[in-house]
Amino acid sequence: MTLILHHAPDFASTIVRLALEELEMPHVIALADIDGGALASPEYRRVNPVGLIPALETEHGPIFETAAILLWLVDQTGRLGPGPRDPDRGAFLSWLFFTSNALHQAALAMFYPHRPAGEANTEAAQAAAHDQIIARLGLIETMVATQSPRWLSPDHPGVLGYYIGILVRWLILLPPPPYGLDLRDFPALKAVLAAHESRPAALRVAAADALGPTPFTNPRP
Ligand SMILES: N[C@@H](CCC(=O)N[C@@H](CS)C(=O)NCC(=O)O)C(=O)O
């Protein structure tokens, strides 16, 4: 069957769309009417029981959670990340799960601080999320600068480059002052993201989702 990506522009599903374009895998985009309550509908909950974007319908059934979908795509194609018997697999999995569990979660706490802390505590939640984001991006920066992994590299496209690229985009664009991210503090990562955003696949998605010409390194050109 043709893959179906449940998507809203510049939501987490854009990360999956970037991977699908890079892999040149035929797929259909099913635009989710989020404001119209589509994510709460029984039909959508059969695809993604937690009611979030993204979800990918496949011949193996529906898959949800960004990292799970990216890993499934790597394993199906043998591209954009190390496969199960590759010596780099363990390190790749470690940083993919860290990105999902730690960086993505801290970004969500920055954008929706009332969710972890309640409406009365949003400022404290954002301050804590900011510290976590800077520390966690610092760990990724050190890893890239010291280990130059093939799976997060300016020389090779990879699912992790696209995942971190979209998170960094949001962390530059969305947090209120003084929390916006400055990528000059993360030069090795910036080089990886600059290479990813200039790939033909990324340019196609940037045009389709109206992300601008440099969506990761300078999302407000
Ligand atoms: N851990 C989830 C997070 C996905 C997520 O937060 N999706 C957001 C968009 S970026 C969403 O669907 N928001 C709609 C809502 O909260 O109603 C994943 O990685 O798939």
The ligand as an ORCA input file, in Angstrom:
! r2SCAN-3c Opt
* xyz 0 1
  N       6.069     12.362     21.227
  C       5.234     12.706     20.095
  C       4.929     14.178     20.140
  C       4.090     14.606     18.954
  C       3.466     15.981     19.168
  O       3.658     16.642     20.198
  N       2.684     16.418     18.161
  C       2.023     17.722     18.237
  C       2.422     18.577     17.041
  S       4.121     18.984     16.975
  C       0.520     17.563     18.132
  O       0.026     16.628     17.526
  N      -0.198     18.510     18.713
  C      -1.629     18.565     18.620
  C      -2.259     18.664     19.960
  O      -1.541     18.704     20.969
  O      -3.482     18.720     19.984
  C       5.937     12.321     18.803
  O       7.167     12.440     18.741
  O       5.270     11.895     17.867
*
